[in-house]
Amino acid sequence: MEHTLANSIQVAFRDETLDHLAHETDEAAMALRLTFQRAIPVVVQALTGRVSGPDGPEAVWQLSREAYGASVLEPTTPENEQAWARRGDALMRGLLGESFHFTALRLATAGGIALPAAERVLSAAAVATLGVIGEHSQEHNFSPAALAAWLQQEGTALNAPAAPQPAAVLAPAAASSASAPPVDAVVPVPGAAAGAWVPMGGGRAYTPEATATGRGAVRWPWGLLLLLAVVLGYLFGHQRESGPAAALSLTPPPDRVAASAPAPVAATTTGRYDDASGNYIYDTGQPLILRLADGTTQKVGANSTENRLYMFLADPTQQVDSINRTKGWINFDRVYFDPGATTLTDESFMQLRNIASILNTFPGSVVKIGGYTDSTGAPLKNFQLSEERAKIAMLAIAGMGVDLNRVQAKGYGGKYFITPNTTAEGRALNRRISIRVLKK
């Protein structure tokens, strides 16, 4: 076995500790072991983030030396184990902050264990990690600065596709967006050499220049894009929809659709079906940068969920339709679940984190999360699955700093499809999570 930090931590989770934890939590030892493996990247990335902050190297160096001195990697007294279990729990709650609950929930869901057991495993992973770090620091006579550099290197090299969530969720305030560029600065964006920042809703939006093939550079001022969105929004607002599943679009439909017929795929989405994952991969459009009022930035697509939501919240001409509640739904374009399950895929957390940051920029806003399935399987089971998925997405956003009172969740099953379920692509489009603003 390769001598990496992650492997050393796995070895440090002794069978005696595993059996004791299985007895206390009434969970299967194998499930606890797998959950422990998933918890390792969370702990390492959290500690890596801590050593990057003020007084972080000294704090982690001291705590890891204490753990090593207390022989946490070896059999010890029950009192010592309990004391360090409490310290591990307090450490992770402090490092993860408001994300702690959802991190434990994510671990519990992925491992098929109860939430309290997942919290115990997370604490055990923290203690084992501190012990391994302390041992390595002792053997190499690391200073706090040297330990921080080594830990950051290990954290960067850590490759864990089964990790319960990316580091961005561990510290939403610090990692939610890139550092904001100076006001009116031109930020390089892939595929665009220049652009401009324009004030928008308390923040600023950066729109790069696009190049049309064979016709030279074409400038797309933000005002023109906004005007286009408003005009199309007006057109869509006067078109009857088949249900709350209808997504906002910057591309007008080629033909008007009868009220009883689902909207064709081309009217609302562009992208492709991925046979390997069974998901629909959306084309989010020309890249642009949103600069929020708190100074953070997001690089997203012009047709992305983030940009659509931000434009709706920031534009005073767009109002919530309190009469027709089927209008105003925006599909998430990068939020997916494991097939037939309520487990969010790892890549989903990036978009959920972006949405949470936008909602925090508009503290008076209230939103609703809708969950949908395709038509395959039992309708009741589909409804229950969609309900649970909507709640999971809601809890993820709440775990990233949004007041839970501002986020609602509702499952609709396969009731409101946006395209026929006759093809794999159509079914992938109908399996989705959407968001609707209830209050600006």
Beta strands, then each sheet from edge to edge (+ up, - down):
strand 1: 195-200
strand 2: 203-208
strand 3: 210-212
strand 4: 216-218
strand 5: 271-274
strand 6: 279-282
strand 7: 287-291
strand 8: 297-301
strand 9: 330-331
strand 10: 366-372
strand 11: 407-411
strand 12: 432-439
sheet 1: 1+ 2- 7+ 8-
sheet 2: 3+ 4-
sheet 3: 5+ 6-
sheet 4: 9+ 12- 10+ 11+
end
